[in-house]
Amino acid sequence: MGHAPPRNTPSPTPEITPRARTLTARATRVQAGEDGKYPCRVSLLDADPGDELALVHFTNHDVETPYRNAFAIFIRECAQEAAEYIDL
């Protein structure tokens, strides 16, 4: 089974990659509401009400075909590393 970082843990400043810098420069900052509709695509946890999130445009299949795919994702501010889930 995978693991995820604890919720609401202050995070040290991580090293920011050029791609992350580009994503966050275009991000819209939002605060999670009470309705629970803010899934973090890094930690794979739903944000708690009041959590700060970045809403960013993400392209996961960047090809010049009809199968090109892009969408908006939420990233919790305290998400430090990607959740890891392994099927056994």
PDB file of N, CA, C and O in Angstrom:
ATOM      1  N   MET A   1       0.838  -1.172   0.000  1.00  0.00           N
ATOM      2  CA  MET A   1       0.000   0.000   0.000  1.00  0.00           C
ATOM      3  C   MET A   1       0.884   1.236   0.000  1.00  0.00           C
ATOM      4  O   MET A   1       1.987   1.203   0.545  1.00  0.00           O
ATOM      5  N   GLY A   2       0.428   2.308  -0.592  1.00  0.00           N
ATOM      6  CA  GLY A   2       1.211   3.539  -0.708  1.00  0.00           C
ATOM      7  C   GLY A   2       1.130   4.398   0.535  1.00  0.00           C
ATOM      8  O   GLY A   2       0.434   4.071   1.497  1.00  0.00           O
ATOM      9  N   HIS A   3       1.834   5.471   0.499  1.00  0.00           N
ATOM     10  CA  HIS A   3       1.824   6.410   1.617  1.00  0.00           C
ATOM     11  C   HIS A   3       1.770   7.824   1.066  1.00  0.00           C
ATOM     12  O   HIS A   3       2.117   8.073  -0.089  1.00  0.00           O
ATOM     13  N   ALA A   4       1.338   8.729   1.897  1.00  0.00           N
ATOM     14  CA  ALA A   4       1.274  10.132   1.506  1.00  0.00           C
ATOM     15  C   ALA A   4       1.769  10.958   2.682  1.00  0.00           C
ATOM     16  O   ALA A   4       1.685  10.512   3.827  1.00  0.00           O
ATOM     17  N   PRO A   5       2.286  12.156   2.419  1.00  0.00           N
ATOM     18  CA  PRO A   5       2.754  12.997   3.516  1.00  0.00           C
ATOM     19  C   PRO A   5       1.608  13.379   4.439  1.00  0.00           C
ATOM     20  O   PRO A   5       0.462  13.463   3.997  1.00  0.00           O
ATOM     21  N   PRO A   6       1.900  13.611   5.718  1.00  0.00           N
ATOM     22  CA  PRO A   6       0.841  14.018   6.647  1.00  0.00           C
ATOM     23  C   PRO A   6       0.179  15.308   6.186  1.00  0.00           C
ATOM     24  O   PRO A   6       0.810  16.152   5.549  1.00  0.00           O
ATOM     25  N   ARG A   7      -1.084  15.447   6.512  1.00  0.00           N
ATOM     26  CA  ARG A   7      -1.824  16.658   6.150  1.00  0.00           C
ATOM     27  C   ARG A   7      -1.349  17.850   6.968  1.00  0.00           C
ATOM     28  O   ARG A   7      -0.926  17.714   8.116  1.00  0.00           O
ATOM     29  N   ASN A   8      -1.429  19.014   6.350  1.00  0.00           N
ATOM     30  CA  ASN A   8      -1.149  20.288   7.008  1.00  0.00           C
ATOM     31  C   ASN A   8       0.220  20.358   7.679  1.00  0.00           C
ATOM     32  O   ASN A   8       0.380  21.043   8.689  1.00  0.00           O
ATOM     33  N   THR A   9       1.194  19.663   7.131  1.00  0.00           N
ATOM     34  CA  THR A   9       2.543  19.716   7.663  1.00  0.00           C
ATOM     35  C   THR A   9       3.299  20.825   6.958  1.00  0.00           C
ATOM     36  O   THR A   9       3.351  20.832   5.728  1.00  0.00           O
ATOM     37  N   PRO A  10       3.888  21.768   7.690  1.00  0.00           N
ATOM     38  CA  PRO A  10       4.671  22.812   7.015  1.00  0.00           C
ATOM     39  C   PRO A  10       5.793  22.161   6.226  1.00  0.00           C
ATOM     40  O   PRO A  10       6.468  21.259   6.723  1.00  0.00           O
ATOM     41  N   SER A  11       5.986  22.609   5.019  1.00  0.00           N
ATOM     42  CA  SER A  11       6.992  21.978   4.188  1.00  0.00           C
ATOM     43  C   SER A  11       8.201  22.888   4.012  1.00  0.00           C
ATOM     44  O   SER A  11       8.065  24.104   3.879  1.00  0.00           O
ATOM     45  N   PRO A  12       9.391  22.276   4.016  1.00  0.00           N
ATOM     46  CA  PRO A  12      10.569  23.077   3.684  1.00  0.00           C
ATOM     47  C   PRO A  12      10.483  23.475   2.221  1.00  0.00           C
ATOM     48  O   PRO A  12       9.779  22.828   1.446  1.00  0.00           O
ATOM     49  N   THR A  13      11.177  24.513   1.840  1.00  0.00           N
ATOM     50  CA  THR A  13      11.131  24.957   0.460  1.00  0.00           C
ATOM     51  C   THR A  13      11.811  23.918  -0.422  1.00  0.00           C
ATOM     52  O   THR A  13      13.021  23.713  -0.315  1.00  0.00           O
ATOM     53  N   PRO A  14      11.044  23.256  -1.298  1.00  0.00           N
ATOM     54  CA  PRO A  14      11.643  22.243  -2.168  1.00  0.00           C
ATOM     55  C   PRO A  14      12.373  22.901  -3.335  1.00  0.00           C
ATOM     56  O   PRO A  14      12.146  24.068  -3.653  1.00  0.00           O
ATOM     57  N   GLU A  15      13.247  22.132  -3.957  1.00  0.00           N
ATOM     58  CA  GLU A  15      13.914  22.621  -5.165  1.00  0.00           C
ATOM     59  C   GLU A  15      12.863  22.702  -6.262  1.00  0.00           C
ATOM     60  O   GLU A  15      12.130  21.740  -6.492  1.00  0.00           O
ATOM     61  N   ILE A  16      12.784  23.835  -6.937  1.00  0.00           N
ATOM     62  CA  ILE A  16      11.757  24.030  -7.956  1.00  0.00           C
ATOM     63  C   ILE A  16      12.359  23.824  -9.334  1.00  0.00           C
ATOM     64  O   ILE A  16      13.340  24.471  -9.701  1.00  0.00           O
ATOM     65  N   THR A  17      11.766  22.925 -10.086  1.00  0.00           N
ATOM     66  CA  THR A  17      12.229  22.649 -11.436  1.00  0.00           C
ATOM     67  C   THR A  17      11.695  23.728 -12.375  1.00  0.00           C
ATOM     68  O   THR A  17      10.720  24.402 -12.043  1.00  0.00           O
ATOM     69  N   PRO A  18      12.316  23.902 -13.537  1.00  0.00           N
ATOM     70  CA  PRO A  18      11.803  24.890 -14.502  1.00  0.00           C
ATOM     71  C   PRO A  18      10.350  24.633 -14.889  1.00  0.00           C
ATOM     72  O   PRO A  18       9.578  25.579 -15.051  1.00  0.00           O
ATOM     73  N   ARG A  19       9.968  23.361 -15.041  1.00  0.00           N
ATOM     74  CA  ARG A  19       8.583  23.052 -15.407  1.00  0.00           C
ATOM     75  C   ARG A  19       7.624  23.449 -14.283  1.00  0.00           C
ATOM     76  O   ARG A  19       6.557  24.006 -14.539  1.00  0.00           O
ATOM     77  N   ALA A  20       8.014  23.158 -13.031  1.00  0.00           N
ATOM     78  CA  ALA A  20       7.170  23.538 -11.898  1.00  0.00           C
ATOM     79  C   ALA A  20       7.062  25.052 -11.801  1.00  0.00           C
ATOM     80  O   ALA A  20       5.995  25.576 -11.481  1.00  0.00           O
ATOM     81  N   ARG A  21       8.142  25.756 -12.071  1.00  0.00           N
ATOM     82  CA  ARG A  21       8.128  27.214 -12.020  1.00  0.00           C
ATOM     83  C   ARG A  21       7.144  27.767 -13.066  1.00  0.00           C
ATOM     84  O   ARG A  21       6.412  28.717 -12.790  1.00  0.00           O
ATOM     85  N   THR A  22       7.133  27.172 -14.258  1.00  0.00           N
ATOM     86  CA  THR A  22       6.208  27.600 -15.314  1.00  0.00           C
ATOM     87  C   THR A  22       4.768  27.318 -14.911  1.00  0.00           C
ATOM     88  O   THR A  22       3.896  28.170 -15.085  1.00  0.00           O
ATOM     89  N   LEU A  23       4.510  26.123 -14.373  1.00  0.00           N
ATOM     90  CA  LEU A  23       3.156  25.771 -13.951  1.00  0.00           C
ATOM     91  C   LEU A  23       2.639  26.718 -12.882  1.00  0.00           C
ATOM     92  O   LEU A  23       1.515  27.212 -12.980  1.00  0.00           O
ATOM     93  N   THR A  24       3.452  26.976 -11.859  1.00  0.00           N
ATOM     94  CA  THR A  24       2.983  27.804 -10.758  1.00  0.00           C
ATOM     95  C   THR A  24       2.871  29.274 -11.143  1.00  0.00           C
ATOM     96  O   THR A  24       2.080  30.004 -10.546  1.00  0.00           O
ATOM     97  N   ALA A  25       3.644  29.723 -12.126  1.00  0.00           N
ATOM     98  CA  ALA A  25       3.527  31.111 -12.575  1.00  0.00           C
ATOM     99  C   ALA A  25       2.155  31.369 -13.185  1.00  0.00           C
ATOM    100  O   ALA A  25       1.641  32.486 -13.122  1.00  0.00           O
ATOM    101  N   ARG A  26       1.574  30.347 -13.767  1.00  0.00           N
ATOM    102  CA  ARG A  26       0.258  30.473 -14.402  1.00  0.00           C
ATOM    103  C   ARG A  26      -0.872  29.977 -13.508  1.00  0.00           C
ATOM    104  O   ARG A  26      -2.027  29.970 -13.932  1.00  0.00           O
ATOM    105  N   ALA A  27      -0.570  29.565 -12.292  1.00  0.00           N
ATOM    106  CA  ALA A  27      -1.561  28.966 -11.402  1.00  0.00           C
ATOM    107  C   ALA A  27      -2.534  29.992 -10.857  1.00  0.00           C
ATOM    108  O   ALA A  27      -2.220  31.174 -10.716  1.00  0.00           O
ATOM    109  N   THR A  28      -3.710  29.506 -10.560  1.00  0.00           N
ATOM    110  CA  THR A  28      -4.696  30.281  -9.830  1.00  0.00           C
ATOM    111  C   THR A  28      -4.699  29.744  -8.411  1.00  0.00           C
ATOM    112  O   THR A  28      -4.855  28.541  -8.203  1.00  0.00           O
ATOM    113  N   ARG A  29      -4.528  30.625  -7.431  1.00  0.00           N
ATOM    114  CA  ARG A  29      -4.534  30.202  -6.027  1.00  0.00           C
ATOM    115  C   ARG A  29      -5.974  30.116  -5.551  1.00  0.00           C
ATOM    116  O   ARG A  29      -6.770  31.028  -5.774  1.00  0.00           O
ATOM    117  N   VAL A  30      -6.302  29.006  -4.891  1.00  0.00           N
ATOM    118  CA  VAL A  30      -7.649  28.821  -4.344  1.00  0.00           C
ATOM    119  C   VAL A  30      -7.543  28.261  -2.934  1.00  0.00           C
ATOM    120  O   VAL A  30      -6.516  27.707  -2.541  1.00  0.00           O
ATOM    121  N   GLN A  31      -8.617  28.417  -2.191  1.00  0.00           N
ATOM    122  CA  GLN A  31      -8.694  27.857  -0.849  1.00  0.00           C
ATOM    123  C   GLN A  31      -9.803  26.815  -0.868  1.00  0.00           C
ATOM    124  O   GLN A  31     -10.908  27.080  -1.342  1.00  0.00           O
ATOM    125  N   ALA A  32      -9.499  25.622  -0.345  1.00  0.00           N
ATOM    126  CA  ALA A  32     -10.475  24.529  -0.347  1.00  0.00           C
ATOM    127  C   ALA A  32     -11.689  24.908   0.489  1.00  0.00           C
ATOM    128  O   ALA A  32     -11.567  25.437   1.593  1.00  0.00           O
ATOM    129  N   GLY A  33     -12.842  24.630  -0.057  1.00  0.00           N
ATOM    130  CA  GLY A  33     -14.093  24.903   0.639  1.00  0.00           C
ATOM    131  C   GLY A  33     -14.557  23.704   1.440  1.00  0.00           C
ATOM    132  O   GLY A  33     -13.842  22.710   1.569  1.00  0.00           O
ATOM    133  N   GLU A  34     -15.741  23.808   1.966  1.00  0.00           N
ATOM    134  CA  GLU A  34     -16.315  22.751   2.807  1.00  0.00           C
ATOM    135  C   GLU A  34     -16.844  21.571   2.000  1.00  0.00           C
ATOM    136  O   GLU A  34     -17.115  20.510   2.563  1.00  0.00           O
ATOM    137  N   ASP A  35     -16.994  21.740   0.689  1.00  0.00           N
ATOM    138  CA  ASP A  35     -17.670  20.714  -0.113  1.00  0.00           C
ATOM    139  C   ASP A  35     -16.797  19.525  -0.484  1.00  0.00           C
ATOM    140  O   ASP A  35     -17.306  18.560  -1.053  1.00  0.00           O
ATOM    141  N   GLY A  36     -15.504  19.556  -0.184  1.00  0.00           N
ATOM    142  CA  GLY A  36     -14.636  18.403  -0.393  1.00  0.00           C
ATOM    143  C   GLY A  36     -14.359  18.054  -1.838  1.00  0.00           C
ATOM    144  O   GLY A  36     -14.131  16.884  -2.143  1.00  0.00           O
ATOM    145  N   LYS A  37     -14.370  19.007  -2.729  1.00  0.00           N
ATOM    146  CA  LYS A  37     -14.157  18.730  -4.155  1.00  0.00           C
ATOM    147  C   LYS A  37     -12.807  19.242  -4.634  1.00  0.00           C
ATOM    148  O   LYS A  37     -12.711  19.844  -5.703  1.00  0.00           O
ATOM    149  N   TYR A  38     -11.760  19.005  -3.842  1.00  0.00           N
ATOM    150  CA  TYR A  38     -10.446  19.519  -4.174  1.00  0.00           C
ATOM    151  C   TYR A  38      -9.405  18.401  -4.069  1.00  0.00           C
ATOM    152  O   TYR A  38      -8.629  18.382  -3.114  1.00  0.00           O
ATOM    153  N   PRO A  39      -9.369  17.470  -5.029  1.00  0.00           N
ATOM    154  CA  PRO A  39      -8.415  16.358  -4.961  1.00  0.00           C
ATOM    155  C   PRO A  39      -7.017  16.799  -5.409  1.00  0.00           C
ATOM    156  O   PRO A  39      -6.851  17.313  -6.515  1.00  0.00           O
ATOM    157  N   CYS A  40      -6.024  16.598  -4.555  1.00  0.00           N
ATOM    158  CA  CYS A  40      -4.639  16.930  -4.904  1.00  0.00           C
ATOM    159  C   CYS A  40      -4.082  15.830  -5.797  1.00  0.00           C
ATOM    160  O   CYS A  40      -4.129  14.656  -5.432  1.00  0.00           O
ATOM    161  N   ARG A  41      -3.559  16.193  -6.953  1.00  0.00           N
ATOM    162  CA  ARG A  41      -3.039  15.210  -7.898  1.00  0.00           C
ATOM    163  C   ARG A  41      -1.579  14.861  -7.651  1.00  0.00           C
ATOM    164  O   ARG A  41      -0.986  14.103  -8.419  1.00  0.00           O
ATOM    165  N   VAL A  42      -0.996  15.401  -6.594  1.00  0.00           N
ATOM    166  CA  VAL A  42       0.355  15.003  -6.195  1.00  0.00           C
ATOM    167  C   VAL A  42       0.261  13.995  -5.063  1.00  0.00           C
ATOM    168  O   VAL A  42       0.769  12.880  -5.181  1.00  0.00           O
ATOM    169  N   SER A  43      -0.380  14.373  -3.974  1.00  0.00           N
ATOM    170  CA  SER A  43      -0.464  13.498  -2.801  1.00  0.00           C
ATOM    171  C   SER A  43      -1.605  12.487  -2.908  1.00  0.00           C
ATOM    172  O   SER A  43      -1.639  11.517  -2.150  1.00  0.00           O
ATOM    173  N   LEU A  44      -2.529  12.697  -3.826  1.00  0.00           N
ATOM    174  CA  LEU A  44      -3.728  11.875  -4.002  1.00  0.00           C
ATOM    175  C   LEU A  44      -4.631  11.882  -2.775  1.00  0.00           C
ATOM    176  O   LEU A  44      -5.333  10.909  -2.500  1.00  0.00           O
ATOM    177  N   LEU A  45      -4.604  13.000  -2.036  1.00  0.00           N
ATOM    178  CA  LEU A  45      -5.489  13.214  -0.905  1.00  0.00           C
ATOM    179  C   LEU A  45      -6.412  14.377  -1.211  1.00  0.00           C
ATOM    180  O   LEU A  45      -6.023  15.310  -1.914  1.00  0.00           O
ATOM    181  N   ASP A  46      -7.639  14.331  -0.688  1.00  0.00           N
ATOM    182  CA  ASP A  46      -8.521  15.490  -0.808  1.00  0.00           C
ATOM    183  C   ASP A  46      -8.034  16.562   0.148  1.00  0.00           C
ATOM    184  O   ASP A  46      -7.626  16.263   1.271  1.00  0.00           O
ATOM    185  N   ALA A  47      -8.076  17.795  -0.289  1.00  0.00           N
ATOM    186  CA  ALA A  47      -7.678  18.910   0.564  1.00  0.00           C
ATOM    187  C   ALA A  47      -8.692  19.088   1.685  1.00  0.00           C
ATOM    188  O   ALA A  47      -9.890  18.885   1.492  1.00  0.00           O
ATOM    189  N   ASP A  48      -8.200  19.470   2.855  1.00  0.00           N
ATOM    190  CA  ASP A  48      -9.074  19.800   3.979  1.00  0.00           C
ATOM    191  C   ASP A  48      -9.644  21.202   3.763  1.00  0.00           C
ATOM    192  O   ASP A  48      -9.008  22.026   3.107  1.00  0.00           O
ATOM    193  N   PRO A  49     -10.826  21.483   4.300  1.00  0.00           N
ATOM    194  CA  PRO A  49     -11.364  22.839   4.184  1.00  0.00           C
ATOM    195  C   PRO A  49     -10.355  23.864   4.699  1.00  0.00           C
ATOM    196  O   PRO A  49      -9.801  23.714   5.788  1.00  0.00           O
ATOM    197  N   GLY A  50     -10.129  24.896   3.909  1.00  0.00           N
ATOM    198  CA  GLY A  50      -9.180  25.942   4.280  1.00  0.00           C
ATOM    199  C   GLY A  50      -7.777  25.750   3.731  1.00  0.00           C
ATOM    200  O   GLY A  50      -6.979  26.687   3.759  1.00  0.00           O
ATOM    201  N   ASP A  51      -7.450  24.552   3.227  1.00  0.00           N
ATOM    202  CA  ASP A  51      -6.121  24.319   2.640  1.00  0.00           C
ATOM    203  C   ASP A  51      -5.905  25.226   1.443  1.00  0.00           C
ATOM    204  O   ASP A  51      -6.839  25.500   0.689  1.00  0.00           O
ATOM    205  N   GLU A  52      -4.681  25.688   1.269  1.00  0.00           N
ATOM    206  CA  GLU A  52      -4.307  26.481   0.096  1.00  0.00           C
ATOM    207  C   GLU A  52      -3.926  25.523  -1.035  1.00  0.00           C
ATOM    208  O   GLU A  52      -3.205  24.548  -0.824  1.00  0.00           O
ATOM    209  N   LEU A  53      -4.423  25.817  -2.234  1.00  0.00           N
ATOM    210  CA  LEU A  53      -4.141  24.982  -3.402  1.00  0.00           C
ATOM    211  C   LEU A  53      -3.764  25.847  -4.590  1.00  0.00           C
ATOM    212  O   LEU A  53      -4.106  27.027  -4.663  1.00  0.00           O
ATOM    213  N   ALA A  54      -3.056  25.234  -5.511  1.00  0.00           N
ATOM    214  CA  ALA A  54      -2.795  25.849  -6.808  1.00  0.00           C
ATOM    215  C   ALA A  54      -3.641  25.094  -7.830  1.00  0.00           C
ATOM    216  O   ALA A  54      -3.623  23.864  -7.868  1.00  0.00           O
ATOM    217  N   LEU A  55      -4.366  25.816  -8.640  1.00  0.00           N
ATOM    218  CA  LEU A  55      -5.143  25.227  -9.731  1.00  0.00           C
ATOM    219  C   LEU A  55      -4.348  25.492 -10.999  1.00  0.00           C
ATOM    220  O   LEU A  55      -4.194  26.643 -11.409  1.00  0.00           O
ATOM    221  N   VAL A  56      -3.840  24.428 -11.625  1.00  0.00           N
ATOM    222  CA  VAL A  56      -2.962  24.589 -12.786  1.00  0.00           C
ATOM    223  C   VAL A  56      -3.465  23.771 -13.973  1.00  0.00           C
ATOM    224  O   VAL A  56      -4.167  22.773 -13.812  1.00  0.00           O
ATOM    225  N   HIS A  57      -3.093  24.215 -15.149  1.00  0.00           N
ATOM    226  CA  HIS A  57      -3.365  23.487 -16.384  1.00  0.00           C
ATOM    227  C   HIS A  57      -2.259  22.444 -16.550  1.00  0.00           C
ATOM    228  O   HIS A  57      -1.079  22.771 -16.427  1.00  0.00           O
ATOM    229  N   PHE A  58      -2.627  21.204 -16.824  1.00  0.00           N
ATOM    230  CA  PHE A  58      -1.655  20.123 -16.943  1.00  0.00           C
ATOM    231  C   PHE A  58      -1.905  19.335 -18.224  1.00  0.00           C
ATOM    232  O   PHE A  58      -3.034  18.931 -18.502  1.00  0.00           O
ATOM    233  N   THR A  59      -0.861  19.122 -18.990  1.00  0.00           N
ATOM    234  CA  THR A  59      -0.948  18.316 -20.210  1.00  0.00           C
ATOM    235  C   THR A  59      -0.234  17.006 -19.939  1.00  0.00           C
ATOM    236  O   THR A  59       0.977  16.990 -19.720  1.00  0.00           O
ATOM    237  N   ASN A  60      -0.976  15.910 -19.952  1.00  0.00           N
ATOM    238  CA  ASN A  60      -0.344  14.626 -19.653  1.00  0.00           C
ATOM    239  C   ASN A  60      -0.038  13.796 -20.895  1.00  0.00           C
ATOM    240  O   ASN A  60       0.659  12.785 -20.806  1.00  0.00           O
ATOM    241  N   HIS A  61      -0.547  14.207 -22.039  1.00  0.00           N
ATOM    242  CA  HIS A  61      -0.258  13.470 -23.280  1.00  0.00           C
ATOM    243  C   HIS A  61      -0.128  14.515 -24.393  1.00  0.00           C
ATOM    244  O   HIS A  61      -1.082  14.796 -25.118  1.00  0.00           O
ATOM    245  N   ASP A  62       1.070  15.078 -24.508  1.00  0.00           N
ATOM    246  CA  ASP A  62       1.323  16.211 -25.406  1.00  0.00           C
ATOM    247  C   ASP A  62       1.782  15.723 -26.774  1.00  0.00           C
ATOM    248  O   ASP A  62       2.974  15.728 -27.084  1.00  0.00           O
ATOM    249  N   VAL A  63       0.822  15.304 -27.580  1.00  0.00           N
ATOM    250  CA  VAL A  63       1.106  14.812 -28.931  1.00  0.00           C
ATOM    251  C   VAL A  63       0.153  15.480 -29.911  1.00  0.00           C
ATOM    252  O   VAL A  63      -0.947  15.888 -29.538  1.00  0.00           O
ATOM    253  N   GLU A  64       0.571  15.589 -31.147  1.00  0.00           N
ATOM    254  CA  GLU A  64      -0.262  16.202 -32.181  1.00  0.00           C
ATOM    255  C   GLU A  64      -1.148  15.146 -32.836  1.00  0.00           C
ATOM    256  O   GLU A  64      -1.021  14.870 -34.029  1.00  0.00           O
ATOM    257  N   THR A  65      -2.040  14.563 -32.050  1.00  0.00           N
ATOM    258  CA  THR A  65      -3.003  13.579 -32.534  1.00  0.00           C
ATOM    259  C   THR A  65      -4.339  13.852 -31.853  1.00  0.00           C
ATOM    260  O   THR A  65      -4.403  14.684 -30.947  1.00  0.00           O
ATOM    261  N   PRO A  66      -5.390  13.183 -32.259  1.00  0.00           N
ATOM    262  CA  PRO A  66      -6.673  13.340 -31.570  1.00  0.00           C
ATOM    263  C   PRO A  66      -6.636  12.858 -30.114  1.00  0.00           C
ATOM    264  O   PRO A  66      -7.574  13.110 -29.358  1.00  0.00           O
ATOM    265  N   TYR A  67      -5.565  12.171 -29.718  1.00  0.00           N
ATOM    266  CA  TYR A  67      -5.464  11.643 -28.355  1.00  0.00           C
ATOM    267  C   TYR A  67      -4.786  12.608 -27.386  1.00  0.00           C
ATOM    268  O   TYR A  67      -4.571  12.264 -26.224  1.00  0.00           O
ATOM    269  N   ARG A  68      -4.446  13.809 -27.847  1.00  0.00           N
ATOM    270  CA  ARG A  68      -3.854  14.816 -26.959  1.00  0.00           C
ATOM    271  C   ARG A  68      -4.802  15.020 -25.775  1.00  0.00           C
ATOM    272  O   ARG A  68      -6.020  15.053 -25.945  1.00  0.00           O
ATOM    273  N   ASN A  69      -4.229  15.157 -24.571  1.00  0.00           N
ATOM    274  CA  ASN A  69      -5.053  15.277 -23.373  1.00  0.00           C
ATOM    275  C   ASN A  69      -4.484  16.328 -22.438  1.00  0.00           C
ATOM    276  O   ASN A  69      -3.287  16.320 -22.150  1.00  0.00           O
ATOM    277  N   ALA A  70      -5.321  17.226 -21.966  1.00  0.00           N
ATOM    278  CA  ALA A  70      -4.925  18.268 -21.021  1.00  0.00           C
ATOM    279  C   ALA A  70      -6.139  18.638 -20.177  1.00  0.00           C
ATOM    280  O   ALA A  70      -7.277  18.536 -20.634  1.00  0.00           O
ATOM    281  N   PHE A  71      -5.888  19.067 -18.942  1.00  0.00           N
ATOM    282  CA  PHE A  71      -6.974  19.389 -18.029  1.00  0.00           C
ATOM    283  C   PHE A  71      -6.432  20.201 -16.860  1.00  0.00           C
ATOM    284  O   PHE A  71      -5.222  20.392 -16.743  1.00  0.00           O
ATOM    285  N   ALA A  72      -7.317  20.677 -16.000  1.00  0.00           N
ATOM    286  CA  ALA A  72      -6.917  21.427 -14.810  1.00  0.00           C
ATOM    287  C   ALA A  72      -6.781  20.474 -13.627  1.00  0.00           C
ATOM    288  O   ALA A  72      -7.566  19.537 -13.483  1.00  0.00           O
ATOM    289  N   ILE A  73      -5.770  20.723 -12.774  1.00  0.00           N
ATOM    290  CA  ILE A  73      -5.580  19.905 -11.575  1.00  0.00           C
ATOM    291  C   ILE A  73      -5.344  20.808 -10.372  1.00  0.00           C
ATOM    292  O   ILE A  73      -4.883  21.941 -10.511  1.00  0.00           O
ATOM    293  N   PHE A  74      -5.666  20.290  -9.187  1.00  0.00           N
ATOM    294  CA  PHE A  74      -5.364  20.957  -7.931  1.00  0.00           C
ATOM    295  C   PHE A  74      -4.091  20.359  -7.349  1.00  0.00           C
ATOM    296  O   PHE A  74      -3.865  19.152  -7.439  1.00  0.00           O
ATOM    297  N   ILE A  75      -3.265  21.207  -6.752  1.00  0.00           N
ATOM    298  CA  ILE A  75      -2.076  20.756  -6.037  1.00  0.00           C
ATOM    299  C   ILE A  75      -2.096  21.433  -4.666  1.00  0.00           C
ATOM    300  O   ILE A  75      -2.092  22.660  -4.568  1.00  0.00           O
ATOM    301  N   ARG A  76      -2.118  20.614  -3.609  1.00  0.00           N
ATOM    302  CA  ARG A  76      -2.089  21.167  -2.245  1.00  0.00           C
ATOM    303  C   ARG A  76      -0.741  21.816  -1.996  1.00  0.00           C
ATOM    304  O   ARG A  76       0.293  21.280  -2.392  1.00  0.00           O
ATOM    305  N   GLU A  77      -0.747  22.959  -1.347  1.00  0.00           N
ATOM    306  CA  GLU A  77       0.490  23.676  -1.068  1.00  0.00           C
ATOM    307  C   GLU A  77       1.453  22.848  -0.220  1.00  0.00           C
ATOM    308  O   GLU A  77       2.668  22.976  -0.370  1.00  0.00           O
ATOM    309  N   CYS A  78       0.930  22.000   0.669  1.00  0.00           N
ATOM    310  CA  CYS A  78       1.803  21.217   1.548  1.00  0.00           C
ATOM    311  C   CYS A  78       2.194  19.867   0.937  1.00  0.00           C
ATOM    312  O   CYS A  78       2.869  19.080   1.600  1.00  0.00           O
ATOM    313  N   ALA A  79       1.792  19.577  -0.303  1.00  0.00           N
ATOM    314  CA  ALA A  79       2.188  18.323  -0.942  1.00  0.00           C
ATOM    315  C   ALA A  79       3.676  18.389  -1.295  1.00  0.00           C
ATOM    316  O   ALA A  79       4.104  19.286  -2.021  1.00  0.00           O
ATOM    317  N   GLN A  80       4.455  17.444  -0.783  1.00  0.00           N
ATOM    318  CA  GLN A  80       5.901  17.475  -1.001  1.00  0.00           C
ATOM    319  C   GLN A  80       6.382  16.436  -1.996  1.00  0.00           C
ATOM    320  O   GLN A  80       7.297  16.695  -2.777  1.00  0.00           O
ATOM    321  N   GLU A  81       5.774  15.270  -1.969  1.00  0.00           N
ATOM    322  CA  GLU A  81       6.204  14.233  -2.912  1.00  0.00           C
ATOM    323  C   GLU A  81       4.991  13.455  -3.389  1.00  0.00           C
ATOM    324  O   GLU A  81       3.960  13.397  -2.718  1.00  0.00           O
ATOM    325  N   ALA A  82       5.133  12.877  -4.531  1.00  0.00           N
ATOM    326  CA  ALA A  82       4.034  12.131  -5.116  1.00  0.00           C
ATOM    327  C   ALA A  82       3.731  10.883  -4.303  1.00  0.00           C
ATOM    328  O   ALA A  82       4.635  10.196  -3.828  1.00  0.00           O
ATOM    329  N   ALA A  83       2.447  10.604  -4.153  1.00  0.00           N
ATOM    330  CA  ALA A  83       2.036   9.381  -3.493  1.00  0.00           C
ATOM    331  C   ALA A  83       2.464   8.199  -4.353  1.00  0.00           C
ATOM    332  O   ALA A  83       2.508   8.294  -5.579  1.00  0.00           O
ATOM    333  N   GLU A  84       2.769   7.115  -3.716  1.00  0.00           N
ATOM    334  CA  GLU A  84       3.225   5.924  -4.444  1.00  0.00           C
ATOM    335  C   GLU A  84       2.312   4.764  -4.119  1.00  0.00           C
ATOM    336  O   GLU A  84       2.204   4.360  -2.961  1.00  0.00           O
ATOM    337  N   TYR A  85       1.664   4.231  -5.115  1.00  0.00           N
ATOM    338  CA  TYR A  85       0.767   3.094  -4.943  1.00  0.00           C
ATOM    339  C   TYR A  85       1.229   1.986  -5.874  1.00  0.00           C
ATOM    340  O   TYR A  85       1.454   2.216  -7.062  1.00  0.00           O
ATOM    341  N   ILE A  86       1.370   0.794  -5.337  1.00  0.00           N
ATOM    342  CA  ILE A  86       1.866  -0.339  -6.116  1.00  0.00           C
ATOM    343  C   ILE A  86       0.829  -1.455  -6.023  1.00  0.00           C
ATOM    344  O   ILE A  86       0.461  -1.878  -4.927  1.00  0.00           O
ATOM    345  N   ASP A  87       0.365  -1.925  -7.164  1.00  0.00           N
ATOM    346  CA  ASP A  87      -0.547  -3.066  -7.193  1.00  0.00           C
ATOM    347  C   ASP A  87       0.256  -4.344  -7.027  1.00  0.00           C
ATOM    348  O   ASP A  87       1.269  -4.540  -7.699  1.00  0.00           O
ATOM    349  N   LEU A  88      -0.189  -5.202  -6.145  1.00  0.00           N
ATOM    350  CA  LEU A  88       0.491  -6.484  -5.935  1.00  0.00           C
ATOM    351  C   LEU A  88      -0.330  -7.624  -6.417  1.00  0.00           C
ATOM    352  O   LEU A  88       0.092  -8.775  -6.316  1.00  0.00           O
TER     353      LEU A  88
END
